[in-house]
Amino acid sequence: MRALCWVAADELAVREVPDPELRNERDVIVRVRRSATSGADLPLLAGRNPLLRAGDVLGAEFLGEVVEVGPGVRRHRSGDRVVVGASVACGGCWYCRQGLQSCCDNAHADPASADPGWGRSDAGCFGRPRAAGGFAGGHAEYVRVPYADVGAFRVPDTVDDDTALFAADAAPTGWLAAELGAVRPGDVVAVWGAGAVGQLTARAAVLRGAARVLVVDRHEERLRMAERHVGAEPLDYRRTDVAAELRDRSGGRGPDVCVVAVGASPPERFGGHADRPDAGREAVHACRKGGVVVLLGATDGFVDAFPLGAVTDRRLTLRGAARPDLRDVPMLLDRMARGELRTEHLATHRLPLAHGPHGYALFRDRADGCVRAVFTP
């Protein structure tokens, strides 16, 4: 089969790779109908993960049709249209029973070589190096899905592919951010980053009753999307004193909840290097006393020059998550079916998988208004 593989830093290629096979009784094989680029892929493309190997198949966010079912699978049968959560989890360990599937103890693809930088094993994830817990991703014609009863979800008939695709990762990440921030009716929420996760974080805050939701970015087309499709107030940091504006729109206190959803952004602003987390610092300084700051997405692990004193002096709660759990996916699909959660506008570019390298170049460079590139095999 064909798959989009990592070759070297900033180099991808569509290659022929072996077809996936059932390895365990709880596996299914899914024929991919849609897969999407992800901000978590950008550090991989830049070669910042030493565990990545040439030929690794990318793609954490995908949707497709079940074509083969292991004998231990109970919830799925051949022909089901399913969206697959980006996190891989067993469903039975202590963490999974607490609803923390992204912390699963048993779903690492290669426990013997797990996490040399951290000395521990977390849950698996599609489209990541095997030695980092990952499984072959969804930028392919077929994917093996382990623990399918836990991580694959049937899509309601009324929800189209382009909408349901975002229930794999971006939508549950946005909902998790609002949950970690304990967003309540009447809150003022600020979100740094107007990509897919940032917009869906803002929408989650709106659905949880926030009085005002503000999104900070520099890309005008993304800010317009956040305003039109999400109901957020856009702030272009190139033209606005963000800190002053946030104080002005929150009664002089600062936002109740600040969420950093910038992903791997260009170095001239948010992100750029692990020890210069500009957006995180700005969020800490902007948040009201006693508020909550939520940091989303993977980092390289070690950060200095972080304003820890501001966290303690102002009694802030600091929470973080690299990947979402799976528990919210059915609820989000229901909201999509009711029209409460719209995501199809995020699929700004639709390309065949053969044009995957071009799609990632658009996504990486935020060229031509690209928010997410979506591939069809």
C-alpha positions in Angstrom: 0.0 0.0 0.0 1.0 3.7 -0.3 1.8 5.8 2.8 3.3 9.2 3.5 6.6 8.6 5.2 9.2 10.7 7.0 12.5 10.5 5.1 14.7 13.2 6.7 14.4 16.6 8.2 11.8 18.6 6.2 11.5 15.8 3.7 8.5 13.5 3.2 7.7 11.0 0.5 4.9 8.7 -0.5 6.2 5.2 -0.6 5.1 1.6 -0.9 5.0 0.0 2.5 3.7 -3.5 3.7 -0.1 -3.8 4.2 -1.0 -3.8 7.9 -2.1 -7.1 9.4 -4.1 -8.1 12.5 -1.6 -8.8 15.3 -3.9 -9.1 18.3 -7.5 -10.2 18.8 -8.6 -6.7 19.7 -7.3 -5.1 16.5 -9.2 -3.9 13.4 -7.9 -2.8 10.0 -9.3 0.5 8.8 -9.3 1.6 5.1 -8.6 5.3 5.4 -11.0 7.8 3.9 -9.6 11.0 5.4 -6.4 12.0 7.3 -5.3 15.5 8.4 -2.0 17.3 9.1 -1.4 18.1 12.8 0.7 20.7 14.6 2.3 17.9 16.6 3.9 16.7 13.3 5.9 19.8 12.8 8.7 19.0 15.3 8.9 15.6 13.7 9.3 17.1 10.2 12.0 19.4 11.5 14.0 16.4 12.7 13.7 17.3 16.4 12.8 13.8 17.5 15.9 11.6 17.5 13.7 8.4 17.7 12.2 9.0 14.2 13.4 6.7 11.5 13.2 6.9 7.7 10.0 5.2 6.6 7.9 6.0 9.7 4.3 6.6 8.6 2.9 9.9 9.9 -0.7 10.9 10.6 -2.4 11.1 14.0 -5.8 12.2 12.9 -7.8 9.9 10.5 -11.1 8.4 9.7 -12.1 5.4 7.6 -14.0 2.2 7.2 -13.5 -1.0 9.1 -12.5 -3.8 6.6 -11.1 -6.5 9.0 -12.0 -7.3 12.6 -10.1 -9.3 15.2 -12.0 -12.0 17.1 -11.9 -10.1 20.4 -13.6 -7.0 19.0 -17.1 -6.5 20.2 -18.2 -3.0 19.2 -17.2 -2.9 15.5 -17.9 -4.9 12.4 -16.8 -4.7 8.8 -18.3 -1.7 7.0 -18.5 0.6 10.0 -17.4 4.2 9.4 -15.2 5.1 12.3 -13.1 8.0 13.6 -10.0 6.8 15.5 -8.7 8.7 18.5 -5.1 9.8 18.2 -4.2 8.2 21.6 -3.9 4.5 21.8 -5.1 3.0 25.1 -5.9 -0.5 26.5 -9.1 0.5 28.3 -8.3 -1.6 31.4 -5.3 -0.2 33.3 -5.7 2.2 36.3 -5.3 5.3 34.1 -7.8 4.2 31.5 -10.4 3.4 34.3 -10.0 6.9 35.5 -10.7 8.3 32.0 -7.1 9.2 31.5 -6.5 7.2 28.3 -3.7 9.4 27.2 -1.7 8.1 30.2 -2.4 4.4 29.5 0.2 2.1 31.0 -0.2 -0.7 28.4 -0.4 0.8 24.9 3.2 1.8 24.2 4.3 0.2 20.9 7.8 -0.7 22.1 8.1 -0.7 26.0 11.6 -2.0 25.9 12.8 1.3 24.4 10.4 3.6 26.0 11.1 7.3 26.6 14.8 7.4 27.3 14.6 11.1 28.2 11.9 10.5 30.8 12.5 7.0 32.0 8.9 6.0 31.8 6.3 4.8 29.3 3.1 6.7 28.4 0.3 5.8 26.1 0.8 5.1 22.4 -0.1 7.5 19.6 -0.6 7.1 15.9 2.0 8.6 13.6 4.8 8.7 16.1 8.1 6.8 16.2 7.7 3.3 17.6 10.4 3.8 20.2 8.4 6.9 21.4 5.3 4.8 21.9 3.9 5.3 18.4 2.1 3.3 15.8 2.0 3.6 12.0 -0.2 6.6 11.3 -3.2 7.4 9.1 -1.5 9.0 6.1 -1.8 5.6 4.4 -4.4 3.5 2.6 -4.9 1.2 5.5 -4.1 1.3 9.3 -4.0 -1.3 12.0 -6.0 0.0 15.0 -5.1 -1.7 18.3 -7.7 -1.9 21.1 -10.4 -0.9 18.6 -13.2 -1.1 21.1 -11.5 1.6 23.1 -10.2 4.0 20.5 -12.4 3.7 17.4 -15.8 5.4 17.3 -18.7 4.9 14.9 -19.6 8.1 13.2 -23.3 9.1 13.1 -24.8 9.0 9.6 -25.6 12.7 9.6 -22.0 13.7 10.2 -19.8 14.0 7.1 -16.2 12.9 6.9 -14.7 16.3 6.9 -16.5 17.2 10.1 -16.0 13.9 12.0 -12.3 13.8 11.1 -11.6 16.5 13.7 -13.1 14.3 16.5 -9.9 12.3 16.3 -7.6 14.8 18.0 -8.3 18.6 17.5 -11.8 18.7 18.9 -11.1 16.5 22.0 -7.9 18.5 22.6 -9.9 21.7 22.6 -12.6 20.3 24.9 -9.9 19.0 27.2 -8.3 22.5 27.4 -11.7 24.0 28.5 -12.1 21.2 31.0 -8.6 21.6 32.4 -9.3 25.3 32.7 -12.6 24.6 34.5 -14.3 27.1 32.2 -17.6 28.2 33.8 -20.5 30.4 32.7 -19.5 34.0 32.8 -15.8 33.4 32.5 -13.5 35.4 30.2 -11.2 33.0 28.3 -8.2 33.9 26.2 -6.7 31.5 23.7 -3.3 31.9 22.1 -3.3 30.4 18.6 -6.1 30.3 16.0 -5.3 27.0 14.4 -7.6 24.1 14.5 -7.0 23.3 18.2 -7.1 27.0 19.2 -10.4 27.5 17.4 -11.9 24.4 18.9 -10.7 25.3 22.3 -12.5 28.6 21.9 -15.7 26.9 20.7 -15.5 24.5 23.7 -15.3 27.6 26.0 -18.3 29.1 24.3 -20.3 25.9 24.7 -19.4 25.8 28.4 -20.9 29.2 28.8 -18.0 31.6 28.8 -19.1 35.2 28.6 -16.2 36.3 26.4 -13.7 34.3 24.4 -10.7 36.0 22.8 -8.3 34.4 20.3 -4.8 35.8 19.8 -2.9 35.2 16.5 -1.3 37.1 13.6 -3.0 35.3 10.7 -6.0 37.4 9.6 -7.8 34.5 7.8 -7.6 32.4 10.9 -8.8 35.2 13.1 -11.7 35.8 10.8 -12.6 32.0 11.0 -12.5 32.2 14.8 -14.9 35.1 14.7 -17.2 33.8 12.1 -17.4 30.1 13.0 -16.6 30.0 16.7 -18.0 33.2 18.1 -14.7 34.4 19.5 -13.2 38.0 19.6 -10.1 38.2 17.4 -6.9 39.9 18.6 -4.1 40.5 16.1 -0.9 40.7 18.2 0.8 42.7 15.5 -1.7 45.6 15.8 -2.7 45.3 19.5 -1.2 45.5 22.9 -2.5 42.1 23.9 -2.0 42.4 27.6 -3.7 45.8 27.8 -6.6 44.6 25.6 -7.1 41.5 27.7 -7.3 43.6 30.9 -9.7 46.0 29.3 -12.0 43.3 28.2 -12.0 41.5 31.6 -12.8 44.3 34.0 -9.2 45.1 34.6 -8.4 41.7 36.2 -7.2 39.6 33.2 -8.8 36.5 31.8 -10.1 33.8 34.2 -8.6 31.1 31.9 -5.7 31.4 29.5 -5.0 28.6 27.0 -1.7 28.3 25.0 -2.6 26.4 21.8 0.1 27.7 19.5 1.7 24.4 18.6 5.0 24.6 16.7 4.8 28.2 15.5 7.3 30.3 13.6 10.3 31.4 15.7 9.6 35.1 15.3 6.7 34.8 17.8 5.2 32.0 19.8 7.3 28.9 20.2 10.4 28.6 18.0 12.5 27.0 20.6 11.8 24.9 23.7 13.5 27.3 26.1 11.8 30.4 24.8 8.1 29.8 25.4 6.9 33.3 24.6 3.1 32.5 24.5 3.3 30.7 27.8 5.0 33.6 29.5 2.5 36.0 28.0 -0.4 33.9 29.2 1.0 33.6 32.8 1.4 37.4 33.0 -2.1 38.1 31.5 -4.1 35.7 33.6 -6.0 37.1 36.6 -4.9 36.3 40.1 -6.2 32.8 41.1 -6.9 32.0 37.4 -5.9 28.9 35.3 -3.2 28.7 32.6 -3.5 25.6 30.3 -0.5 24.6 28.1 -1.3 22.3 25.1 0.9 20.3 22.9 4.2 18.5 23.0 7.4 20.3 23.9 11.0 19.2 24.0 10.6 18.7 27.7 12.9 21.3 29.4 12.2 25.0 29.7 14.1 27.7 31.5 13.3 31.4 31.9 9.7 30.5 32.7 8.0 33.0 35.1 7.4 30.5 38.0 7.4 33.4 40.5 4.3 34.8 38.8 2.6 31.5 39.0 3.2 31.3 42.8 2.7 34.9 43.7 -0.5 35.2 41.8 -1.9 31.8 42.9 -2.2 30.5 39.4 -3.1 27.0 38.5 -0.9 25.6 35.7 -2.1 22.6 33.8 -0.9 20.9 30.7 -1.7 18.1 28.2 0.2 16.8 25.1 -2.7 14.6 23.8 -6.4 14.3 24.6 -8.1 11.4 26.2 -10.8 9.4 24.4 -13.7 9.8 26.8 -15.1 12.9 25.1 -15.2 11.7 21.5 -18.7 10.2 21.5 -20.1 13.4 23.1 -18.3 15.6 20.5 -19.7 13.4 17.7 -23.2 14.0 19.1 -22.6 17.7 19.2 -21.4 17.6 15.6 -24.6 15.7 14.7 -26.7 18.4 16.4 -24.8 21.2 14.6 -23.3 22.6 17.8 -19.8 21.9 16.8 -18.7 22.8 13.3 -15.3 21.8 12.1 -15.5 21.3 8.3 -14.2 24.9 7.7 -10.9 23.9 9.2 -10.2 21.5 6.3 -9.0 24.4 4.1 -7.0 22.3 1.7 -8.1 18.9 0.3 -5.5 16.9 -1.6 -4.8 13.3 -2.7 -2.3 11.5 -0.5 0.2 11.5 -3.5 0.4 15.3 -2.9 1.1 14.9 0.8 4.5 16.6 0.8 3.0 19.7 -0.8 0.1 19.6 1.7 2.6 19.6 4.6 4.6 22.4 3.1 1.4 24.5 2.9 0.5 23.6 6.5 4.0 24.2 7.9 4.4 27.6 6.2 0.7 28.6 6.8 0.7 29.3 3.1 -2.5 30.1 1.1 -4.5 30.3 4.3 -3.9 26.7 5.2 -5.3 25.7 8.6 -5.3 21.9 8.0 -4.5 19.9 4.9 -6.8 16.9 4.5 -5.7 13.9 2.4 -7.6 11.2 0.6 -5.8 8.0 -0.4 
